[in-house]
Amino acid sequence: MFIIKNAERADLPKILQLQYLAYQSEADLFGSRDIPPLKQTLDEVIEEFNSGIILKMIDDKNNIIGSVRAKEIDGTVYIGKLMVHPDHQHKGYGTMLLSEMENRFPDKRYEHKKR
């Protein structure tokens, strides 16, 4: 059983660690570890937390297995850094995270945030 809820500030180091793990496959596609999700710092994640919403998906042992971020600017919601732990990918959890974020911002326009 997985639960999606707002991340707390104390979750941010674990979310950043998950981000580094989850974006390895994207780095492999680019043939480089020099991609923004792998270079982001904890201070930058804290800034995103302070200016938007970060959701987390947790398992029954309270492990964070997924996350997504969003920020509303002038009526448009920008979605960024959707991630699911590699052991849980391709099971629809990313879709569930996006759907929950849409529930948080009903009737809004959405865009994927540029890195």
BAROLO-392125 format. One record per residue: residue in three letters; x, y, z of N, C-alpha, C in turn. Coordinates in Angstrom, 3 decimals. Example, Ala and Ser with C-alpha at 12.3 -4.5 7.8 and 13.67 -1.06 7.14 Angstrom:
<recs>
res ALA&n.u 13.190&n.v -5.690&n.w 7.800&ca.u 12.300&ca.v -4.500&ca.w 7.800&c.u 13.200&c.v -3.300&c.w 7.800;
res SER&n.u 12.850&n.v -2.250&n.w 7.080&ca.u 13.670&ca.v -1.060&ca.w 7.140&c.u 12.900&c.v 0.030&c.w 7.870;
</recs>
This chain:
<recs>
res MET&n.u 0.844&n.v -1.183&n.w 0.000&ca.u 0.000&ca.v 0.000&ca.w 0.000&c.u 0.885&c.v 1.242&c.w 0.000;
res PHE&n.u 0.613&n.v 2.149&n.w -0.908&ca.u 1.385&ca.v 3.372&ca.w -1.012&c.u 0.482&c.v 4.568&c.w -0.739;
res ILE&n.u 1.045&n.v 5.574&n.w -0.094&ca.u 0.313&ca.v 6.791&ca.w 0.254&c.u 1.061&c.v 7.975&c.w -0.347;
res ILE&n.u 0.305&n.v 8.924&n.w -0.898&ca.u 0.891&ca.v 10.151&ca.w -1.416&c.u 0.450&c.v 11.293&c.w -0.510;
res LYS&n.u 1.425&n.v 12.081&n.w -0.065&ca.u 1.116&ca.v 13.239&ca.w 0.761&c.u 2.202&c.v 14.291&c.w 0.590;
res ASN&n.u 1.962&n.v 15.457&n.w 1.159&ca.u 2.949&ca.v 16.530&ca.w 1.074&c.u 4.228&c.v 16.112&c.w 1.774;
res ALA&n.u 5.344&n.v 16.410&n.w 1.132&ca.u 6.638&ca.v 16.193&ca.w 1.767&c.u 6.818&c.v 17.234&c.w 2.862;
res GLU&n.u 7.600&n.v 16.871&n.w 3.847&ca.u 7.981&ca.v 17.790&ca.w 4.906&c.u 9.438&c.v 18.176&c.w 4.700;
res ARG&n.u 9.827&n.v 19.265&n.w 5.294&ca.u 11.210&ca.v 19.727&ca.w 5.132&c.u 12.215&c.v 18.627&c.w 5.514;
res ALA&n.u 11.914&n.v 17.860&n.w 6.540&ca.u 12.808&ca.v 16.788&ca.w 6.984&c.u 12.961&c.v 15.679&c.w 5.938;
res ASP&n.u 12.023&n.v 15.596&n.w 4.996&ca.u 12.087&ca.v 14.581&ca.w 3.937&c.u 13.042&c.v 14.955&c.w 2.808;
res LEU&n.u 13.421&n.v 16.212&n.w 2.716&ca.u 14.141&ca.v 16.689&ca.w 1.536&c.u 15.475&c.v 15.991&c.w 1.283;
res PRO&n.u 16.298&n.v 15.691&n.w 2.299&ca.u 17.523&ca.v 14.941&ca.w 2.001&c.u 17.239&c.v 13.563&c.w 1.384;
res LYS&n.u 16.209&n.v 12.886&n.w 1.864&ca.u 15.855&ca.v 11.573&ca.w 1.303&c.u 15.313&c.v 11.703&c.w -0.117;
res ILE&n.u 14.551&n.v 12.760&n.w -0.368&ca.u 14.029&ca.v 12.985&ca.w -1.714&c.u 15.173&c.v 13.291&c.w -2.671;
res LEU&n.u 16.139&n.v 14.067&n.w -2.236&ca.u 17.294&ca.v 14.356&ca.w -3.081&c.u 18.092&c.v 13.077&c.w -3.354;
res GLN&n.u 18.238&n.v 12.247&n.w -2.354&ca.u 18.933&ca.v 10.963&ca.w -2.539&c.u 18.174&c.v 10.093&c.w -3.550;
res LEU&n.u 16.846&n.v 10.052&n.w -3.448&ca.u 16.025&ca.v 9.320&ca.w -4.409&c.u 16.195&c.v 9.908&c.w -5.806;
res GLN&n.u 16.246&n.v 11.222&n.w -5.889&ca.u 16.430&ca.v 11.896&ca.w -7.174&c.u 17.727&c.v 11.446&c.w -7.836;
res TYR&n.u 18.810&n.v 11.426&n.w -7.075&ca.u 20.094&ca.v 10.991&ca.w -7.622&c.u 20.013&c.v 9.559&c.w -8.140;
res LEU&n.u 19.295&n.v 8.716&n.w -7.430&ca.u 19.148&ca.v 7.322&ca.w -7.849&c.u 18.228&c.v 7.192&c.w -9.066;
res ALA&n.u 17.094&n.v 7.851&n.w -9.028&ca.u 16.084&ca.v 7.703&ca.w -10.077&c.u 16.531&c.v 8.284&c.w -11.418;
res TYR&n.u 17.357&n.v 9.297&n.w -11.396&ca.u 17.776&ca.v 9.942&ca.w -12.643&c.u 19.027&c.v 9.317&c.w -13.257;
res GLN&n.u 19.521&n.v 8.224&n.w -12.696&ca.u 20.665&ca.v 7.539&ca.w -13.285&c.u 20.341&c.v 7.004&c.w -14.682;
res SER&n.u 19.125&n.v 6.496&n.w -14.855&ca.u 18.752&ca.v 5.948&ca.w -16.167&c.u 18.695&c.v 7.050&c.w -17.225;
res GLU&n.u 18.243&n.v 8.251&n.w -16.841&ca.u 18.232&ca.v 9.362&ca.w -17.788&c.u 19.670&c.v 9.760&c.w -18.135;
res ALA&n.u 20.543&n.v 9.774&n.w -17.131&ca.u 21.946&ca.v 10.097&ca.w -17.380&c.u 22.560&c.v 9.081&c.w -18.340;
res ASP&n.u 22.180&n.v 7.816&n.w -18.198&ca.u 22.676&ca.v 6.780&ca.w -19.114&c.u 22.232&c.v 7.061&c.w -20.542;
res LEU&n.u 20.988&n.v 7.522&n.w -20.701&ca.u 20.497&ca.v 7.852&ca.w -22.047&c.u 21.296&c.v 8.981&c.w -22.682;
res PHE&n.u 21.690&n.v 9.950&n.w -21.856&ca.u 22.471&ca.v 11.080&ca.w -22.347&c.u 23.956&c.v 10.749&c.w -22.441;
res GLY&n.u 24.348&n.v 9.650&n.w -21.812&ca.u 25.756&ca.v 9.281&ca.w -21.811&c.u 26.592&c.v 10.206&c.w -20.954;
res SER&n.u 25.968&n.v 10.830&n.w -19.961&ca.u 26.673&ca.v 11.791&ca.w -19.111&c.u 25.959&c.v 11.927&c.w -17.776;
res ARG&n.u 26.725&n.v 12.093&n.w -16.728&ca.u 26.165&ca.v 12.362&ca.w -15.396&c.u 25.986&c.v 13.873&c.w -15.193;
res ASP&n.u 26.286&n.v 14.639&n.w -16.212&ca.u 26.231&ca.v 16.091&ca.w -16.134&c.u 24.841&c.v 16.595&c.w -16.542;
res ILE&n.u 23.820&n.v 16.144&n.w -15.799&ca.u 22.458&ca.v 16.595&ca.w -16.052&c.u 21.952&c.v 17.285&c.w -14.780;
res PRO&n.u 21.092&n.v 18.289&n.w -14.916&ca.u 20.659&ca.v 19.077&ca.w -13.755&c.u 20.134&c.v 18.273&c.w -12.559;
res PRO&n.u 19.312&n.v 17.226&n.w -12.742&ca.u 18.832&ca.v 16.515&ca.w -11.553&c.u 19.941&c.v 15.853&c.w -10.733;
res LEU&n.u 21.055&n.v 15.532&n.w -11.381&ca.u 22.162&ca.v 14.906&ca.w -10.656&c.u 23.129&c.v 15.920&c.w -10.064;
res LYS&n.u 22.934&n.v 17.177&n.w -10.404&ca.u 23.804&ca.v 18.235&ca.w -9.881&c.u 23.095&c.v 19.117&c.w -8.865;
res GLN&n.u 21.805&n.v 18.906&n.w -8.675&ca.u 21.044&ca.v 19.757&ca.w -7.766&c.u 21.518&c.v 19.570&c.w -6.328;
res THR&n.u 21.514&n.v 20.661&n.w -5.586&ca.u 21.936&ca.v 20.632&ca.w -4.186&c.u 20.724&c.v 20.610&c.w -3.261;
res LEU&n.u 20.977&n.v 20.291&n.w -2.014&ca.u 19.905&ca.v 20.307&ca.w -1.020&c.u 19.349&c.v 21.713&c.w -0.859;
res ASP&n.u 20.193&n.v 22.720&n.w -0.897&ca.u 19.705&ca.v 24.104&ca.w -0.785&c.u 18.733&c.v 24.437&c.w -1.912;
res GLU&n.u 18.991&n.v 23.938&n.w -3.116&ca.u 18.092&ca.v 24.180&ca.w -4.244&c.u 16.762&c.v 23.455&c.w -4.055;
res VAL&n.u 16.800&n.v 22.260&n.w -3.494&ca.u 15.560&ca.v 21.528&ca.w -3.211&c.u 14.762&c.v 22.261&c.w -2.128;
res ILE&n.u 15.446&n.v 22.770&n.w -1.129&ca.u 14.770&ca.v 23.544&ca.w -0.076&c.u 14.100&c.v 24.776&c.w -0.675;
res GLU&n.u 14.767&n.v 25.429&n.w -1.607&ca.u 14.178&ca.v 26.598&ca.w -2.281&c.u 12.908&c.v 26.198&c.w -3.031;
res GLU&n.u 12.934&n.v 25.048&n.w -3.730&ca.u 11.731&ca.v 24.573&ca.w -4.424&c.u 10.629&c.v 24.240&c.w -3.423;
res PHE&n.u 10.986&n.v 23.663&n.w -2.303&ca.u 10.029&ca.v 23.332&ca.w -1.250&c.u 9.356&c.v 24.605&c.w -0.720;
res ASN&n.u 10.148&n.v 25.648&n.w -0.530&ca.u 9.623&ca.v 26.896&ca.w 0.014&c.u 8.749&c.v 27.662&c.w -0.971;
res SER&n.u 8.899&n.v 27.400&n.w -2.258&ca.u 8.159&ca.v 28.179&ca.w -3.254&c.u 7.078&c.v 27.381&c.w -3.994;
res GLY&n.u 6.909&n.v 26.120&n.w -3.651&ca.u 5.915&ca.v 25.301&ca.w -4.336&c.u 5.465&c.v 24.151&c.w -3.462;
res ILE&n.u 5.100&n.v 23.058&n.w -4.124&ca.u 4.663&ca.v 21.845&ca.w -3.430&c.u 5.556&c.v 20.700&c.w -3.863;
res ILE&n.u 5.981&n.v 19.910&n.w -2.904&ca.u 6.675&ca.v 18.654&ca.w -3.188&c.u 5.838&c.v 17.553&c.w -2.561;
res LEU&n.u 5.420&n.v 16.615&n.w -3.393&ca.u 4.689&ca.v 15.452&ca.w -2.903&c.u 5.644&c.v 14.274&c.w -2.769;
res LYS&n.u 5.319&n.v 13.381&n.w -1.860&ca.u 6.083&ca.v 12.149&ca.w -1.708&c.u 5.126&c.v 10.973&c.w -1.730;
res MET&n.u 5.605&n.v 9.863&n.w -2.226&ca.u 4.876&ca.v 8.606&ca.w -2.167&c.u 5.664&c.v 7.703&c.w -1.219;
res ILE&n.u 4.974&n.v 7.190&n.w -0.205&ca.u 5.653&ca.v 6.349&ca.w 0.774&c.u 5.032&c.v 4.953&c.w 0.786;
res ASP&n.u 5.872&n.v 3.975&n.w 1.154&ca.u 5.391&ca.v 2.610&ca.w 1.278&c.u 4.954&c.v 2.350&c.w 2.719;
res ASP&n.u 4.585&n.v 1.116&n.w 3.015&ca.u 4.072&ca.v 0.792&ca.w 4.348&c.u 5.140&c.v 0.848&c.w 5.440;
res LYS&n.u 6.413&n.v 0.981&n.w 5.052&ca.u 7.493&ca.v 1.139&ca.w 6.029&c.u 7.971&c.v 2.589&c.w 6.109;
res ASN&n.u 7.189&n.v 3.490&n.w 5.503&ca.u 7.474&ca.v 4.928&ca.w 5.486&c.u 8.709&c.v 5.289&c.w 4.664;
res ASN&n.u 9.102&n.v 4.421&n.w 3.722&ca.u 10.183&ca.v 4.727&ca.w 2.793&c.u 9.629&c.v 5.565&c.w 1.654;
res ILE&n.u 10.344&n.v 6.598&n.w 1.260&ca.u 9.928&ca.v 7.429&ca.w 0.137&c.u 10.330&c.v 6.713&c.w -1.146;
res ILE&n.u 9.329&n.v 6.363&n.w -1.964&ca.u 9.614&ca.v 5.635&ca.w -3.212&c.u 9.289&c.v 6.467&c.w -4.449;
res GLY&n.u 8.755&n.v 7.673&n.w -4.251&ca.u 8.457&ca.v 8.533&ca.w -5.384&c.u 8.227&c.v 9.960&c.w -4.926;
res SER&n.u 8.351&n.v 10.880&n.w -5.892&ca.u 8.148&ca.v 12.288&ca.w -5.566&c.u 7.905&c.v 13.080&c.w -6.846;
res VAL&n.u 7.241&n.v 14.204&n.w -6.699&ca.u 7.032&ca.v 15.151&ca.w -7.798&c.u 6.934&c.v 16.546&c.w -7.195;
res ARG&n.u 7.333&n.v 17.548&n.w -7.991&ca.u 7.311&ca.v 18.941&ca.w -7.534&c.u 6.470&c.v 19.780&c.w -8.466;
res ALA&n.u 5.889&n.v 20.833&n.w -7.921&ca.u 5.115&ca.v 21.761&ca.w -8.749&c.u 5.132&c.v 23.142&c.w -8.121;
res LYS&n.u 4.955&n.v 24.117&n.w -8.996&ca.u 4.908&ca.v 25.510&ca.w -8.567&c.u 3.955&c.v 26.239&c.w -9.499;
res GLU&n.u 3.072&n.v 27.048&n.w -8.924&ca.u 2.140&ca.v 27.831&ca.w -9.736&c.u 2.679&c.v 29.240&c.w -9.930;
res ILE&n.u 2.702&n.v 29.662&n.w -11.198&ca.u 3.122&ca.v 31.016&ca.w -11.541&c.u 2.111&c.v 31.569&c.w -12.539;
res ASP&n.u 1.445&n.v 32.665&n.w -12.177&ca.u 0.495&ca.v 33.339&ca.w -13.063&c.u -0.545&c.v 32.388&c.w -13.664;
res GLY&n.u -1.089&n.v 31.502&n.w -12.838&ca.u -2.148&ca.v 30.611&ca.w -13.291&c.u -1.697&c.v 29.358&c.w -14.013;
res THR&n.u -0.395&n.v 29.203&n.w -14.210&ca.u 0.144&ca.v 27.996&ca.w -14.835&c.u 0.913&c.v 27.212&c.w -13.783;
res VAL&n.u 0.660&n.v 25.912&n.w -13.734&ca.u 1.363&ca.v 25.038&ca.w -12.800&c.u 2.504&c.v 24.372&c.w -13.560;
res TYR&n.u 3.697&n.v 24.546&n.w -13.036&ca.u 4.888&ca.v 23.957&ca.w -13.639&c.u 5.276&c.v 22.707&c.w -12.855;
res ILE&n.u 5.271&n.v 21.575&n.w -13.541&ca.u 5.605&ca.v 20.288&ca.w -12.942&c.u 7.089&c.v 20.036&c.w -13.161;
res GLY&n.u 7.757&n.v 19.588&n.w -12.117&ca.u 9.178&ca.v 19.303&ca.w -12.249&c.u 9.601&c.v 18.109&c.w -11.424;
res LYS&n.u 10.617&n.v 17.477&n.w -11.881&ca.u 11.298&ca.v 16.389&ca.w -11.182&c.u 10.346&c.v 15.317&c.w -10.638;
res LEU&n.u 9.696&n.v 14.652&n.w -11.560&ca.u 8.905&ca.v 13.469&ca.w -11.232&c.u 9.873&c.v 12.302&c.w -11.157;
res MET&n.u 9.824&n.v 11.554&n.w -10.059&ca.u 10.748&ca.v 10.433&ca.w -9.905&c.u 10.103&c.v 9.294&c.w -9.138;
res VAL&n.u 10.499&n.v 8.090&n.w -9.511&ca.u 10.069&ca.v 6.880&ca.w -8.822&c.u 11.310&c.v 6.007&c.w -8.656;
res HIS&n.u 11.450&n.v 5.408&n.w -7.492&ca.u 12.586&ca.v 4.530&ca.w -7.224&c.u 12.670&c.v 3.466&c.w -8.321;
res PRO&n.u 13.859&n.v 3.174&n.w -8.815&ca.u 13.988&ca.v 2.184&ca.w -9.902&c.u 13.315&c.v 0.845&c.w -9.620;
res ASP&n.u 13.262&n.v 0.413&n.w -8.382&ca.u 12.606&ca.v -0.861&ca.w -8.047&c.u 11.094&c.v -0.803&c.w -8.185;
res HIS&n.u 10.545&n.v 0.394&n.w -8.331&ca.u 9.094&ca.v 0.567&ca.w -8.391&c.u 8.625&c.v 1.228&c.w -9.686;
res GLN&n.u 9.518&n.v 1.382&n.w -10.649&ca.u 9.144&ca.v 2.013&ca.w -11.910&c.u 8.299&c.v 1.080&c.w -12.768;
res HIS&n.u 7.562&n.v 1.668&n.w -13.697&ca.u 6.710&ca.v 0.956&ca.w -14.655&c.u 5.540&c.v 0.238&c.w -13.979;
res LYS&n.u 5.058&n.v 0.814&n.w -12.892&ca.u 3.912&ca.v 0.263&ca.w -12.164&c.u 2.779&c.v 1.275&c.w -12.046;
res GLY&n.u 2.930&n.v 2.428&n.w -12.696&ca.u 1.894&ca.v 3.445&ca.w -12.661&c.u 2.025&c.v 4.447&c.w -11.528;
res TYR&n.u 3.089&n.v 4.369&n.w -10.747&ca.u 3.229&ca.v 5.268&ca.w -9.605&c.u 3.504&c.v 6.711&c.w -10.033;
res GLY&n.u 4.232&n.v 6.891&n.w -11.109&ca.u 4.457&ca.v 8.239&ca.w -11.625&c.u 3.149&c.v 8.891&c.w -12.042;
res THR&n.u 2.301&n.v 8.120&n.w -12.691&ca.u 0.981&ca.v 8.615&ca.w -13.098&c.u 0.153&c.v 8.981&c.w -11.871;
res MET&n.u 0.238&n.v 8.156&n.w -10.833&ca.u -0.493&ca.v 8.447&ca.w -9.600&c.u -0.004&c.v 9.753&c.w -8.970;
res LEU&n.u 1.310&n.v 9.968&n.w -8.970&ca.u 1.861&ca.v 11.206&ca.w -8.418&c.u 1.381&c.v 12.420&c.w -9.212;
res LEU&n.u 1.395&n.v 12.308&n.w -10.538&ca.u 0.918&ca.v 13.420&ca.w -11.367&c.u -0.561&c.v 13.687&c.w -11.139;
res SER&n.u -1.348&n.v 12.647&n.w -11.038&ca.u -2.787&ca.v 12.813&ca.w -10.796&c.u -3.046&c.v 13.511&c.w -9.468;
res GLU&n.u -2.292&n.v 13.126&n.w -8.457&ca.u -2.468&ca.v 13.771&ca.w -7.151&c.u -2.072&c.v 15.244&c.w -7.212;
res MET&n.u -1.013&n.v 15.542&n.w -7.969&ca.u -0.613&ca.v 16.954&ca.w -8.106&c.u -1.718&c.v 17.739&c.w -8.822;
res GLU&n.u -2.331&n.v 17.136&n.w -9.828&ca.u -3.440&ca.v 17.798&ca.w -10.522&c.u -4.598&c.v 18.062&c.w -9.569;
res ASN&n.u -4.827&n.v 17.163&n.w -8.623&ca.u -5.880&ca.v 17.370&ca.w -7.622&c.u -5.573&c.v 18.566&c.w -6.722;
res ARG&n.u -4.308&n.v 18.857&n.w -6.535&ca.u -3.908&ca.v 19.985&ca.w -5.691&c.u -4.094&c.v 21.329&c.w -6.395;
res PHE&n.u -4.119&n.v 21.283&n.w -7.731&ca.u -4.268&ca.v 22.505&ca.w -8.539&c.u -5.383&c.v 22.293&c.w -9.568;
res PRO&n.u -6.643&n.v 22.206&n.w -9.121&ca.u -7.729&ca.v 21.949&ca.w -10.077&c.u -7.923&c.v 23.099&c.w -11.056;
res ASP&n.u -8.330&n.v 22.725&n.w -12.261&ca.u -8.690&ca.v 23.706&ca.w -13.304&c.u -7.558&c.v 24.670&c.w -13.641;
res LYS&n.u -6.341&n.v 24.179&n.w -13.638&ca.u -5.182&ca.v 25.009&ca.w -13.979&c.u -4.561&c.v 24.509&c.w -15.279;
res ARG&n.u -3.746&n.v 25.340&n.w -15.847&ca.u -2.951&ca.v 24.984&ca.w -17.022&c.u -1.633&c.v 24.404&c.w -16.501;
res TYR&n.u -1.136&n.v 23.346&n.w -17.172&ca.u 0.071&ca.v 22.676&ca.w -16.714&c.u 1.150&c.v 22.729&c.w -17.787;
res GLU&n.u 2.383&n.v 22.846&n.w -17.323&ca.u 3.555&ca.v 22.747&ca.w -18.192&c.u 4.631&c.v 22.003&c.w -17.434;
res HIS&n.u 5.461&n.v 21.303&n.w -18.194&ca.u 6.621&ca.v 20.657&ca.w -17.604&c.u 7.678&c.v 21.728&c.w -17.391;
res LYS&n.u 8.229&n.v 21.783&n.w -16.216&ca.u 9.248&ca.v 22.787&ca.w -15.898&c.u 10.547&c.v 22.451&c.w -16.622;
res LYS&n.u 11.109&n.v 23.450&n.w -17.279&ca.u 12.405&ca.v 23.266&ca.w -17.928&c.u 13.458&c.v 23.061&c.w -16.863;
res ARG&n.u 14.434&n.v 22.242&n.w -17.166&ca.u 15.501&ca.v 21.992&ca.w -16.200&c.u 16.287&c.v 23.226&c.w -16.066;
</recs>
